[in-house]
Amino acid sequence: MYREHFGLTAKPFGLTPDADFLFGHCGYREALNVLLVALDSGEGFIKITGEVGTGKTLLCRRLLDVLAETHTTGYVPNPLLEPMELYLAVAEELGAGLDVATDSHHAHKRIASRLIALAASGRPAVLCIDEAQAMPDSTLEALRLLSNLETQKRKLLHIVLFGQPELDLRLDAYAMRQLRQRIVFSYRLPALGRQEVADYVSHRLRTAGYEGGSLFTSRALHKLWFASRGIPRLVNILANKALLAAFGQGNGTVRVRHVRSAIVDTADARRGWLGWMRQGL
């Protein structure tokens, strides 16, 4: 509704992960570097955690794109799988050609054979698991057993776990110590800082075709950063609602009052008056 009003060619603050709007902030670049260095080392599991909405899925998709030319990759977006379902999903992703009726022993052997063939062809296998904090214990254990597949020098399957902070709590359990000790590299995705939020908003607006001056005032951006806690998904939600509020009032600039109305309408936004006063809002 507001695209023509603000001179936009696309919706700038959608919630679906879109690589066209990728904003390579410092934390994102560090996370990607950790992943690439860890995969190059050829050892163990890799764990990436971050709060809801910090961009883990987009980072995962970016990693898969980067590896497409040199690796065979698999992506499991649904972690709510039983062990046999996991084996079937991994086999499908890696091209192992499993029959649905195969038992877990033969499934494991078929995956191992496929991984050996991939290693011999010079295309190491990488498996990315999204929302790993929701994976059942028995399935995490099946995943650990897959990680045992190795040559004398390297692992045959590199596994990257993407999850919310609850994943760390899961792995702290005594029963998870074998898996926990396999995690050689880990990284916690940070929230965006105040200036990063301003740069993020500007980047998405420009990507969406905006060619004018500052669409959000500096005070509006400050409030947007504070209320969102620097979480990109919340920034998108609040910025979108603020644009709608400005459009509804016929304004060409998003001001503090527009962001405030967005905050009131967003359950997860930080809105404490004392916090605003301390932040100079």
Number of C-alpha atoms within 10 A of each C-alpha: 10 16 17 9 13 20 14 17 14 16 15 22 22 15 14 9 15 10 11 9 17 17 17 12 16 13 15 22 14 15 21 19 13 18 22 14 12 19 20 10 12 16 21 23 25 21 23 26 24 20 16 15 18 21 20 24 18 17 23 21 16 15 18 19 11 13 17 12 10 11 16 21 24 20 18 17 13 14 18 16 18 16 19 18 15 20 25 24 19 23 22 15 16 20 16 18 14 19 13 11 8 14 12 16 9 12 22 21 13 18 24 20 14 19 25 17 14 19 20 10 9 11 17 23 23 19 20 23 22 22 22 25 23 17 21 15 16 12 19 22 17 18 19 18 12 21 19 14 19 17 10 5 8 15 22 25 27 24 25 25 21 26 24 23 15 16 20 15 10 17 18 13 10 9 12 14 11 12 18 18 11 15 16 14 17 18 17 19 21 18 21 23 16 17 13 16 24 19 16 21 23 18 16 21 24 17 18 19 16 20 13 10 8 12 19 23 14 14 16 23 24 21 25 30 24 22 25 25 19 21 23 23 19 24 26 21 19 27 26 19 21 26 27 20 21 21 19 12 10 11 15 13 18 23 21 20 15 24 28 20 15 23 24 13 13 17 9 12 20 18 17 9 10 10 13 15 9 8 11 10 14
